[in-house]
Amino acid sequence: MNSKLFSNITRFIILVFLQVLILNNINFAGYINPYLYVLFIILYPFAGNQSLFLFLSFLLGLSVDIFEDSGGINAAACLVAAFVRPNLLRFSFGISYDHQNIRLAATPFGSKLSYVFLMVLIHHFVLFSLEMFSINHILLILKKTLFSSIFTVTLTLLSLTLFSKKYR
Amino acid sequence: MQQIFNFLIRNKNSILFLILFVVSVYLTIQNHAFHKSRFVSSANFVTGGVYSWSNNINTYLHLDEYNERLLEENNKLRNIISNIHDSISVEKQLDSTSFEGDYLFRTARVINNNFSKQDNYLTLNRGKESGIQQEFGVITSQGIVGIVDRVNDEYSRVISILNSRSRINAQLNNTNHFGSLVWDGKDPNIVQLIDVPRQAPLQKGDTIITGGRSLIYPKGLPIGSIEDFTLDQTQSYYTINIKLFNDMTNIGYVYIIENVNKEEIEKLQEVDEQ
């Protein structure tokens, strides 16, 4: 349990720094940035305390917000993603989620992809909606959501594969 | 009573979610109001420290480029100085009542810059200890950058001109027709000058400079050149697309401008209003 706690805290810190120091400066094609820090929300232990999880996600978003000077948009997006996670888990992994015995590395690629993609999509949609803060920019919001999501999902799947513990 | 407690405990996650969500939306809305974001800002001890650390490395890699810019600026200033000696050395002596200029310049380094969002900010490595205050103008040798909006002891945050809330007074170089400089959030190299009256003679490539109507920037700083222009719906005002001289995506060092006479002018204007 302790090692799990430790690895989650380390992941939290590393992801925040990676996000604000490197990933926020990519600006691919002018405005496309990956938001890899969602990985923390995706990987958080499935059986963990739900209230603590919500609070940690809020904190994660807020840390990025403070660095980015963006008010509370990342915090809100993370919070929504964390709140809907149980539903998405049930949707993507079906019955095995209810028995709480899934390991992300051992799941079939299809359900893993759908879980990650939906999480990222919801997070990004809330993020960009709050950033624009206007219904007139709905097309721009959708465009940004789509492109950034593709970028983030690619990076997320890559890092899941790279750091997977399956072979150890 | 028991039922209320049961309800609260059963739905504690939803309630927690709602509370935190309201907090984050509140922070977002606050951030949309000028000068209001008290809590979440990158001009604080921790984030400023991290940014200046990472920027130290980054600056080192760009030394060549900064040197070149300095050379260019020195060259420009030398040209101006040599011209001053030719023409107005006499006038200069006559005007000796004000020894100091109207504007005080300080240098600073940009330790964080973003330009891909709707509301962009920069963080500088100078703060109250160096005499920086709110509403000081920020420029580079090529053009304008923004206005200081939050200061702590060592760092300050600047509202970039690439921010939906930024409005800066600007005018044409040839005539005195003026308008407000805003940004539509699309291209970090293009900003818009709105509310320019129809009578203004516009030409593609004309230079846009700062107008002297705000107390923040001195008059006549270069901003950019006209890319194209259209009349708005009422057919009486122009909206002009301006290509910035400044590359907002690549700013190393900046100058912070203090208007020395600002307080006096403001006092005067207050008297006027009463």
Interface residues (C-beta under 8 A of the other chain):
Chain A: F17 V20 L21 N24 N27 G30 Y31 N33 Q50 S51 L54 F55 F58 G61 L62 D65 I66 F67 E68 D69 S70 G71 G72 I73 A75 A76 L79 V80 F83 L130 E131 M132 F133 H137 L140
Chain B: K12 N13 S14 L16 F17 L20 F21 V23 S24 V25 Y26 L27 T28 I29 Q30 N31 H32 S37 V40 S41 S42 N44 V46 T47 V50 Y51 S54 N112 N114 F115 S116 K117 Q118 D119 Y121 T123 R157 G185 D187 P188 T249
